[in-house]
Every structure is written in structure tokens, then in C-alpha cells.
Amino acid sequence: MHISTTYVPTEADIAEGVLAFRRGLFRGLFGAGAVLSVLGVVLVTKALLSGTTVLWPLAFVGFGVAMLALRFWAPIQAARQNKHMHGVPCEVTLTDEEFVTTLGGSRSATPWDTFRKVRRVDTQWIFEFGPTQAVTVPRRAFSDAENLELEAFIHSRSRAAR
């Protein structure tokens, strides 16, 4: 396999990469935030209908809304923290031996065995070093044929590792 492409990362690419890599965390934030918000509204409504004034259920609403806001704010903040990448061409080269990226003046070559997992999630390829570190590359950086070739390569590597 030899795939080489150049793309320009956007703020949206970086935010989507964070969402894809931490998908479980963000789904949990969204679910817990929604549950807490609904529970708080139900408890406040029940208290108001019974004629009592109870303020503590508002804490559920507050925490729930904060969790919902964090789910949307965190990826945007991560993209802003990586502003140095916006608009700078990124070259990605994939061979049978390694994954090579060049961004600005920085070049990184990583053997495939270094990655814990490589997967495609939504619009992103995620090259995962560990549970907290990954490189994400948008699928749009590759042609349809290259995406299929990469998928076949990853599938063959995972079968060979078994």
C-alpha cells in the first residue's frame, strides 16, 4: 500500500476528530445531561403542582444543562487550542510499514505496530496510540478508492494479528 495525500485541516475537522475519538465520553455527557435536566424539570413541576416550594431540584437542571453545554463546547475549545494547525497543509503518507505526517516543518513517522487501534468513525480516521492519544485524519483527505484501500489494509492487519 502506498497512499499519499495533502489536505488543509479546518477547525471543523479538528472538532469532529475530537468528537469521533472521544465518542463514548460525549455520548455519556449528552445522555447524563439530558437525564439530569429532565429529572430536575419533573421534580420542579411536581413540587409546583403540589404547592410546595423546593429549590434543590434546580441543581439537577443546572448540572444537566452544564453537561449538555460541555458536550458542545469541549470539541470547539479543543479545535481552538489547535489553531496552529488551521490552514496549514498536512501531508499524510501511508505505506505497508508506517504512517507518516508532515505538518508545517514537523514530520512524524510511526510504524503501524505502534498504534493500539486504527478505526473509522463517522467522517474521521482515528489512529490511536492509547486511550488518551490519537491522530485523526478526515476521510475527505482521501479519495473513495484510497479509503477502501486503507480499510482493506486495516482489516488485513487485524486478521493477521489474531
Secondary structure, 3 states (H helix, E strand, C coil): CEEEEEECCCHHHHHHHHHHHCHHHHHHHHHHHHHHHHHHHHHHHHHHHHCCCCCCHHHHHHHHHHHHHHHHHHHHHHHHHCHHHCCCCEEEEEECCEEEEEECCEEEEEEHHHCCEEEEECCEEEEEEECCEEEEEEHHHCCHHHHHHHHHHHHHHHHHHC
